[in-house]
Amino acid sequence: MKKKEKLGLNQFLSNAETAKGSMQKFSDQTSIFDIDYSEFEITNEEKEELIDCEHNISQHLQDITKHTIYYYDALYKANKIFSSHDKTKGYWRKWLSKINILKDKANMVVRKYALYLESKNKGIENPQILELPEVAVKKLTGSEKDVFAESEIIEIVSASNPTKAFKNIEIKKNNERMSSREERKNYLKKELTRIETKIKKWSKRKRNFKTLLHVFLLMPQNQNKLQAVKNNLKNFNLKICKFPTENIHILNLSLKEKLEIIC
């Protein structure tokens, strides 16, 4: 097999110019985004060029989406092959290193594409699913998947903006969790367990989270005990002096914010 030659900078620029020269002209067409160019103080030549830009941008965005799906599909199929072999041998990682792709990035691509295919099999073919942030993909395909009802997942993957739909559902779920003291307490216990799993190496800080949970459970019934806990927390250098005596909204904080509180 003939070895591929590396593409030099001059050749690359030459190819780019050739591609640029081959771009289709759309000046005889109207704006595909219904732009009223009379609002702009521009010449007719500039208007025609801008219309060309509109069409070319739209066309290339479609090409990007198409090639992204091809890229995701290729990694997904490769992962499926290596998954059928002994994972302890690290074939998947070795293969990825040969094609200069990080394993974490490839694994996220596989999870996104699996979600895309699952939705496609349900009659929902939405390439925007591939634009979901990592945190959303992890929640929708990982251990927290059961937290989402089937109708909520369908709402997310069928939305024109799945990321926004996911965030809205997350906010709604958080508000539901905060609807009662008991719900807040149970949710915080689950949060504590999840955080402990992530920060096993931080054994000292794990104790601080347990103490923080203890503070939450004591409020606001017993102010004397609350003050005692505050004094005890000073030994851990916790910044809780401004904690309210009721309705602690610790559940609304991100993991980073929680860590800032106890560090």
Buried (B, 14 or more C-beta within 10 A) or exposed (E): EEEEEEEEEEEEEEEEEEEEEEEEEBEEEEBEEEBEBEEEEEEEEEBBBBBBEBBBEEBEEEEEBEEBBEBBBEBBEBBEEBEEEEEEEEBBBEBBEEEEBEBEEBBBBBBBBBBBBBBBEEEBEBBBBBBBEEEBBBBBBEEEEEEBEEEBBBBBBBBEEBBEBBBBBBEEBEEEBBEEEEEBEEBBEEBBEEBBEEBEEBEEBBEBBEBBBEBBEBBEEEEEBBEEBBEEBEEBEBEBEEBEEEEBEBBEBEEEEBBEBBE
